[in-house]
Amino acid sequence: MSAEQPRNPLHGVTLEMMIRLLVQHYGWEELGRAIPIRCFLSTPSMGSSLKFLRRTPWARDKVESLYLYTRFKRPEPFMK
């Protein structure tokens, strides 16, 4: 599988893995400031965040962007 997408930094990375890394790095409060969506601001949890982000492409794009920036220092994340 890795030969199919050798340059895709998100290949093999689950949404849960992204959120865990972001929460570990920023914490829920700072993550909510960086990406102001209710699942990060109001009683945040892994379950509610995953449920919302799986159904909301624009929010998932923001999470992926912040993940790439945090992990690889890629171009500035799309925030707010």
N, C-alpha and C positions, 0 to 999 in steps of 0.2 A: 503494500500500500504506500509506503513512504516514497517509492520511486515514481508514483503517479503525480505527486505534488511536492517535489523536493524543495521548492522555494516559498511555499505557503507557510508562514509562521503560525497560523492557526490550525494547521492540519494535525489532528490527533488531540487537540485541546478542547475539552468539553466546557460548556457554559459554567458548570459548577466549579471546575478548576479555575476558570477566570475569576469568578466571584470570590472564591476562597483566597486567591492571591491578592486581589484588590482589597478585601476586608483585612487581611493580615498586614498589608502595607499601609493602608490609609485608615482603617477602622470604619465602622458604619457611618459615624457622624460626618467625617471628612468626605467619604464616598458620596453621601447625600448632598453635600455642598458642591462636589465636582459634577455630579449627575443628579440634578434635583427631580427625582421621581419618587412617588409616594412609597414604593416598596423599599426604598433606602432611607426614607425620612421618618415614616410613621411605623413604629414597632417593627423594625426590619428583621427578617429571618431569611435563611437560605431557601426554604420552601416557597415563601411568597414571592421572593425575588425570581426564582427559577420559573415559577408559573407565569408571572407577568412578562418576563423577558422572552420566554418561548413564544408568546402570542403577540409580541409587540416589536416588529422589526426595527423601527427607528430607535427604540431604547436599547435594543441589543447591539445595534451599530455603535452607539455611544460607549457601551461597555467594552466592546471589542477594541475600539479606538483607544480608550484609556488603558486597557490591558497591554496593547502593543506598545504604547508610549512608556508605560511603567516597566515592562519586561525588557524591551529592546531599545528604548529611547528613540523610537521611530518618530516621524513628524508629530507636531503638537496634536494632542487629542482634540476631538470635536466636543467641546464642552458648552453647556448652557445654550 
